[in-house]
Amino acid sequence: MLLRDNPELVKRSQEARGESPDTVDVAIEADRARRAAITAFEELRAAQNAHGKRVAQAPKDEKAALVAEAKELSERVKQAQHAVSAAEEASTEAFALLENIVIEGVPAGGEDDFVTLRTHGEIPAFGFEPRDHLELGEKLGAIDMERGTKVSGSRFYFLTGVGARLEIALMNLALDRALQAGFTPMIPPTLVRPEVMQGTGFLGKHAAEVYHLEDQDLYLVGTSEVPLAGYHMGEILDLSRGAKRYAGWSTCYRSEAGSYGKDTRGIIRVHQFNKLEMFVYTTPEEAEAEHRRLVELQEGMLQDLGLAYRVIDVAAGDLGSSAARKYDVEAWVPTQGAYRELTSTSNCTTYQARRLDIRYRPDDASKTQPVATLNGTLATTRWIVALLETHQREDGSVAVPEVLRPFLGGLDVLEPIA
């Protein structure tokens, strides 16, 4: 176990994330107490079994005393069993505070400490005052926030007319690209059991962002990464012919806890959206190369959609529990004068696989080992924001990128409705 073999590495990772290194010492002690409790229980169980044989073979005049000892021993076994349960619970809680080990070279710090790796495309310039995506969406009959709020509350919306068509076109383009890249398409369930949500790392400090159906004890997923990670839970995979790659198309739900007052206008930060998520199971040795491959697919999409963007190496404190490294691709949003995240792709190394018991058998080994998992967005509702604002015209119409036109019946311009 890495925690026992190299605790200093785990401490450095926790510190880079802005977490206390004391969490490592607490976890080590909890693990020691758990193992000690198990040993004590097993020793008492062995003694109980041996004593049971003595009782069965003892003469009548000795049995009464031996039976009394057996009852006392039985009570001690029960107490030891309770001690094991308590130690395992304490160990689980302590380990839950340990996040994935960050990959060497990941910048330390928080949300603002990312490193820009590259930029692409020219920031659009307009000879008129550009409209934001919501104003454009309303002129096009594409976005209806007012009725979304009426029906469901704040941060909900309707995509209508060309807005609905545009999202479906984006998702179909992404699915087409994923198929060409060898991904198996999936439409996964969007409600999952607690062990799946926990295993993927979404019930840590960001648990408040997840919707929970208490009566059924099921969670609404904020990304199809979660059910796709659970798809092979408890299995031994055959990776001899290469990685297993899935593309999950699903509706996603996020409570956006802690985001009060942020991005309240339009569809940048909402409670419900659609997303096509790439998910990969591979060997730990191939994980970093696979990570770069996912980013290339994302960049190819944004380039063909004519969006200016940058790729950033996310700082350790902003990775989330499961990612060991994360690259975000952020597109330029003209009316905000800023880059905003459109895609995120994470290398989770073996963190999720160890928690979900997903393994493979290397060619040169008899024992199984945890696989590595990766995920990355290939299209989502938020992309409409950058598309409308980047390709708008003075009259409120929006040019359709050529790559999207076949998925919109050849439509090349979105026109304002009368």
Legacy VTK file of the C-alpha trace (Angstrom):
# vtk DataFile Version 3.0
C-alpha trace
ASCII
DATASET POLYDATA
POINTS 418 float
0.000 0.000 0.000
1.383 3.396 -1.063
0.214 5.032 2.161
2.389 2.671 4.242
5.297 2.449 1.806
5.659 6.141 0.928
3.627 8.368 3.263
5.789 11.407 2.426
4.650 11.251 -1.215
1.020 11.227 -0.095
1.686 14.153 2.244
3.290 16.218 -0.536
0.286 15.524 -2.752
-2.152 16.569 -0.025
-0.179 19.763 0.599
-0.134 20.593 -3.129
-3.918 20.316 -3.057
-4.117 22.697 -0.116
-5.023 19.925 2.320
-3.387 19.224 5.674
-0.636 16.570 5.670
-2.033 15.502 9.058
-4.753 13.652 7.152
-2.068 11.159 6.124
-0.994 10.474 9.715
-4.618 10.034 10.753
-5.187 7.559 7.900
-2.029 5.589 8.763
-3.104 5.295 12.400
-6.665 4.327 11.394
-5.269 1.664 9.073
-3.012 0.331 11.857
-5.938 0.201 14.281
-8.103 -1.572 11.712
-5.480 -4.249 11.054
-4.888 -4.709 14.786
-8.627 -5.099 15.410
-8.889 -7.707 12.654
-5.916 -9.638 14.050
-7.395 -9.617 17.576
-10.740 -10.807 16.253
-9.187 -13.614 14.213
-7.104 -14.776 17.196
-10.196 -14.867 19.419
-12.160 -16.729 16.738
-9.389 -19.319 16.493
-9.359 -19.668 20.276
-13.148 -20.030 20.273
-13.014 -22.789 17.657
-10.298 -24.647 19.575
-12.240 -24.278 22.809
-15.366 -25.642 21.127
-13.504 -28.843 20.274
-12.333 -29.171 23.903
-15.922 -28.821 25.118
-17.107 -31.511 22.712
-14.405 -33.959 23.886
-14.418 -33.149 27.623
-15.691 -35.528 30.325
-19.074 -34.692 31.863
-17.616 -33.430 35.110
-15.516 -30.794 33.256
-18.123 -29.660 30.742
-19.990 -27.182 32.955
-16.877 -25.109 33.598
-15.814 -25.293 29.935
-19.274 -24.227 28.738
-19.115 -21.207 31.047
-15.709 -20.330 29.563
-17.193 -20.768 26.074
-19.924 -18.229 26.836
-17.361 -15.741 28.090
-15.214 -16.340 25.015
-18.251 -15.903 22.765
-18.949 -12.515 24.335
-15.335 -11.449 23.788
-15.592 -12.505 20.116
-18.718 -10.380 19.705
-16.986 -7.397 21.264
-13.975 -7.923 18.979
-16.285 -8.093 15.968
-17.881 -4.781 16.960
-14.382 -3.333 17.378
-13.512 -4.421 13.823
-16.654 -2.755 12.466
-15.863 0.479 14.312
-12.223 0.426 13.179
-13.225 -0.199 9.554
-15.701 2.689 9.676
-13.067 5.005 11.144
-10.559 3.840 8.524
-13.024 4.471 5.702
-13.684 8.001 6.988
-9.956 8.711 7.294
-9.175 7.382 3.820
-12.011 9.434 2.328
-10.001 12.560 3.182
-7.080 11.364 1.050
-7.418 12.456 -2.559
-5.648 11.024 -5.590
-1.880 11.467 -5.784
-1.182 14.364 -8.136
1.118 13.679 -11.068
4.550 15.279 -10.926
4.538 18.655 -12.658
0.946 19.569 -11.812
0.987 23.181 -10.559
0.341 23.612 -6.843
-2.294 25.981 -5.565
-5.961 26.723 -6.175
-8.354 27.822 -8.883
-6.269 30.789 -10.051
-2.923 28.968 -10.098
-3.377 27.085 -13.391
-0.717 27.148 -16.103
-1.690 28.046 -19.677
-0.196 25.451 -22.025
-1.301 26.957 -25.343
-3.873 29.163 -27.030
-5.485 28.729 -30.441
-7.417 30.983 -32.789
-7.933 34.733 -32.923
-10.148 36.395 -30.368
-13.151 37.634 -32.380
-13.492 41.364 -33.003
-16.778 43.004 -33.982
-17.623 46.263 -35.740
-20.723 46.517 -33.541
-21.693 46.006 -29.910
-21.910 42.203 -29.551
-24.944 40.666 -27.867
-24.553 38.043 -25.159
-25.746 34.480 -25.730
-29.045 34.948 -23.916
-30.066 38.008 -25.918
-29.092 36.195 -29.105
-30.896 33.058 -27.987
-34.074 34.990 -27.303
-33.928 36.765 -30.695
-33.442 33.393 -32.409
-36.231 31.728 -30.425
-33.557 29.333 -29.142
-33.459 29.892 -25.360
-36.367 30.550 -22.994
-35.138 31.203 -19.462
-38.355 32.860 -18.287
-40.505 29.794 -18.835
-37.762 27.520 -17.542
-37.874 29.450 -14.265
-41.681 29.378 -14.254
-41.742 25.597 -14.660
-38.719 24.507 -12.601
-37.145 27.466 -10.794
-33.918 29.406 -11.206
-31.104 28.028 -13.368
-33.527 26.043 -15.517
-34.377 26.825 -19.136
-36.000 25.587 -22.317
-34.019 25.146 -25.519
-36.559 25.786 -28.254
-36.582 25.678 -32.058
-33.084 26.112 -33.438
-31.717 26.035 -29.877
-32.869 22.445 -29.425
-31.673 21.582 -32.926
-28.292 23.191 -32.263
-27.684 21.158 -29.125
-28.680 17.903 -30.835
-26.409 18.811 -33.768
-23.474 19.408 -31.404
-24.045 16.117 -29.633
-24.354 14.223 -32.912
-21.160 15.799 -34.239
-19.372 14.764 -31.043
-20.801 11.252 -31.233
-19.669 10.985 -34.851
-16.134 12.031 -33.844
-16.143 9.570 -30.939
-17.204 6.713 -33.222
-14.413 7.558 -35.654
-11.957 7.460 -32.739
-13.069 3.957 -31.720
-15.390 4.759 -28.812
-18.427 2.594 -28.077
-21.549 4.769 -27.726
-23.505 4.434 -24.493
-26.697 5.909 -23.058
-26.176 5.207 -19.349
-28.559 5.470 -16.385
-28.498 8.869 -14.684
-29.346 7.534 -11.224
-26.650 5.535 -9.442
-26.130 3.777 -6.134
-24.095 5.386 -3.327
-21.153 2.998 -3.755
-20.746 4.105 -7.380
-20.940 7.809 -6.560
-18.559 7.293 -3.637
-16.186 5.158 -5.675
-15.776 7.781 -8.376
-14.884 10.431 -5.791
-17.973 12.651 -5.958
-19.111 12.303 -2.332
-16.167 14.089 -0.756
-16.042 17.822 -0.122
-18.222 18.489 -3.205
-21.041 16.195 -2.098
-23.367 19.195 -1.672
-23.322 19.685 -5.448
-24.925 16.266 -6.012
-28.681 15.670 -5.959
-29.694 12.801 -3.650
-33.017 10.951 -3.676
-33.170 9.948 -0.026
-36.128 7.550 -0.197
-34.449 5.426 -2.889
-30.873 6.216 -1.752
-29.903 7.011 -5.337
-27.880 9.908 -6.719
-28.497 11.941 -9.879
-25.241 12.085 -11.835
-23.520 15.320 -12.776
-21.668 13.531 -15.576
-21.912 10.144 -17.285
-18.360 9.574 -16.003
-20.044 8.167 -12.890
-22.170 5.365 -14.418
-19.457 4.600 -16.978
-16.943 4.151 -14.140
-19.403 1.846 -12.416
-20.057 -0.130 -15.616
-17.119 -2.490 -14.973
-17.237 -2.314 -11.161
-15.978 -5.536 -9.573
-14.641 -6.910 -12.881
-11.303 -8.060 -14.297
-10.885 -6.502 -17.747
-9.055 -7.878 -20.743
-6.871 -5.022 -21.986
-4.628 -7.230 -24.130
-6.107 -5.701 -27.296
-5.983 -2.140 -26.012
-8.009 0.291 -23.960
-11.770 0.147 -23.523
-13.294 3.438 -24.689
-16.891 4.539 -24.161
-18.806 7.687 -25.142
-21.729 8.319 -22.794
-24.580 10.604 -23.864
-26.690 11.671 -20.900
-28.580 14.407 -19.153
-26.597 15.680 -16.156
-27.682 17.363 -12.925
-25.767 19.653 -10.572
-27.145 21.549 -7.609
-24.472 24.262 -8.054
-24.172 24.551 -4.275
-21.913 27.437 -3.291
-22.384 29.263 -6.617
-25.005 31.744 -5.409
-24.843 34.875 -7.543
-22.401 33.391 -10.076
-23.360 33.186 -13.764
-27.053 33.641 -13.071
-27.719 35.006 -16.564
-28.191 32.508 -19.352
-27.104 28.892 -19.594
-23.497 28.984 -18.400
-24.155 27.570 -14.916
-27.379 25.590 -14.759
-28.892 22.664 -12.870
-29.551 20.443 -15.900
-27.703 19.994 -19.189
-26.726 17.388 -21.742
-23.231 16.089 -22.298
-21.277 13.578 -24.348
-18.530 12.231 -22.107
-15.568 10.112 -23.169
-14.496 7.484 -20.644
-11.479 5.207 -20.947
-10.164 2.147 -19.097
-6.494 1.512 -19.828
-3.240 0.381 -18.228
-1.488 2.802 -15.847
1.476 2.940 -18.246
-0.719 4.174 -21.118
-2.803 6.648 -19.100
-0.806 9.825 -19.783
-0.676 9.166 -23.538
-4.420 8.497 -23.492
-4.935 11.760 -21.631
-3.203 13.703 -24.399
-5.294 11.856 -26.981
-8.536 12.949 -25.321
-7.392 16.577 -25.314
-6.548 16.325 -29.036
-10.094 15.150 -29.758
-11.515 18.058 -27.772
-9.296 20.598 -29.481
-10.219 19.207 -32.883
-13.886 19.830 -32.115
-13.324 23.434 -30.987
-11.064 24.212 -33.929
-13.620 22.938 -36.430
-16.331 24.971 -34.698
-14.231 28.112 -35.186
-13.803 28.893 -31.478
-10.794 30.637 -29.969
-9.594 28.750 -26.910
-6.779 28.011 -24.493
-5.670 24.770 -22.808
-4.770 25.002 -19.140
-3.050 22.636 -16.715
-5.348 22.838 -13.684
-3.710 23.422 -10.295
-3.730 20.654 -7.708
-6.188 22.368 -5.379
-8.787 22.602 -8.155
-8.569 19.015 -9.440
-11.343 17.401 -7.444
-10.783 14.255 -5.411
-10.268 11.727 -8.197
-8.106 13.500 -10.804
-4.328 13.234 -10.671
-4.077 15.734 -13.533
-6.713 17.713 -15.368
-6.584 19.774 -18.530
-9.378 22.266 -19.203
-10.090 23.685 -22.641
-11.612 27.141 -22.287
-13.266 29.024 -25.150
-13.344 32.784 -25.490
-16.738 34.308 -24.618
-16.775 37.766 -26.249
-19.245 39.580 -23.989
-17.423 38.398 -20.887
-14.006 39.230 -22.299
-12.730 35.996 -20.823
-12.041 32.338 -21.476
-14.666 30.013 -19.979
-14.383 26.267 -19.524
-16.038 24.203 -22.245
-14.283 20.886 -21.726
-12.414 19.180 -18.970
-10.411 15.973 -19.210
-8.954 14.116 -16.252
-6.455 11.353 -15.687
-7.724 9.587 -12.570
-4.873 7.024 -12.641
-5.919 4.030 -10.480
-7.886 6.020 -7.873
-11.399 5.167 -9.075
-10.486 1.621 -10.101
-9.112 0.784 -6.650
-12.279 2.053 -4.996
-14.554 0.272 -7.488
-12.416 -2.899 -7.709
-11.733 -2.787 -11.457
-8.612 -4.712 -12.399
-6.689 -6.251 -15.293
-4.029 -8.934 -15.541
-0.733 -7.735 -17.076
0.848 -10.113 -19.593
3.897 -10.694 -17.422
2.111 -11.092 -14.094
-0.092 -13.661 -12.449
-1.668 -11.139 -10.092
-4.249 -8.600 -11.165
-3.668 -4.849 -10.853
-6.004 -1.830 -10.853
-6.682 -0.251 -14.234
-6.377 3.483 -14.908
-9.476 5.518 -15.783
-9.782 8.767 -17.705
-12.669 11.006 -18.706
-13.224 14.007 -20.935
-16.102 16.074 -22.335
-16.591 16.112 -26.108
-19.734 18.289 -26.225
-22.127 19.867 -23.770
-24.909 22.454 -23.594
-22.547 25.243 -22.497
-20.858 25.178 -25.899
-23.918 26.992 -27.288
-22.793 30.067 -25.322
-19.466 30.383 -27.168
-20.953 29.378 -30.527
-23.697 32.018 -30.522
-21.464 34.823 -29.285
-18.486 34.027 -31.529
-20.438 33.623 -34.775
-23.039 36.391 -34.306
-23.769 39.070 -36.883
-24.910 42.654 -36.434
-28.542 41.859 -37.275
-28.712 39.194 -34.551
-28.323 36.253 -36.913
-25.649 33.629 -36.243
-23.481 31.868 -38.824
-23.454 28.092 -38.481
-19.962 26.544 -38.587
-19.624 24.412 -41.695
-18.952 21.247 -39.704
-22.369 21.532 -38.008
-24.444 22.168 -41.132
-24.960 18.503 -42.113
-26.468 17.938 -38.659
-28.837 20.895 -39.134
-30.253 19.879 -42.495
-27.797 22.140 -44.347
-28.789 25.279 -42.404
-25.968 27.823 -42.660
-27.435 30.793 -40.766
-29.665 30.974 -37.700
-32.078 33.850 -38.326
-33.913 35.933 -35.715
-37.596 35.104 -35.500
-40.143 37.775 -36.404
LINES 1 419
418 0 1 2 3 4 5 6 7 8 9 10 11 12 13 14 15 16 17 18 19 20 21 22 23 24 25 26 27 28 29 30 31 32 33 34 35 36 37 38 39 40 41 42 43 44 45 46 47 48 49 50 51 52 53 54 55 56 57 58 59 60 61 62 63 64 65 66 67 68 69 70 71 72 73 74 75 76 77 78 79 80 81 82 83 84 85 86 87 88 89 90 91 92 93 94 95 96 97 98 99 100 101 102 103 104 105 106 107 108 109 110 111 112 113 114 115 116 117 118 119 120 121 122 123 124 125 126 127 128 129 130 131 132 133 134 135 136 137 138 139 140 141 142 143 144 145 146 147 148 149 150 151 152 153 154 155 156 157 158 159 160 161 162 163 164 165 166 167 168 169 170 171 172 173 174 175 176 177 178 179 180 181 182 183 184 185 186 187 188 189 190 191 192 193 194 195 196 197 198 199 200 201 202 203 204 205 206 207 208 209 210 211 212 213 214 215 216 217 218 219 220 221 222 223 224 225 226 227 228 229 230 231 232 233 234 235 236 237 238 239 240 241 242 243 244 245 246 247 248 249 250 251 252 253 254 255 256 257 258 259 260 261 262 263 264 265 266 267 268 269 270 271 272 273 274 275 276 277 278 279 280 281 282 283 284 285 286 287 288 289 290 291 292 293 294 295 296 297 298 299 300 301 302 303 304 305 306 307 308 309 310 311 312 313 314 315 316 317 318 319 320 321 322 323 324 325 326 327 328 329 330 331 332 333 334 335 336 337 338 339 340 341 342 343 344 345 346 347 348 349 350 351 352 353 354 355 356 357 358 359 360 361 362 363 364 365 366 367 368 369 370 371 372 373 374 375 376 377 378 379 380 381 382 383 384 385 386 387 388 389 390 391 392 393 394 395 396 397 398 399 400 401 402 403 404 405 406 407 408 409 410 411 412 413 414 415 416 417
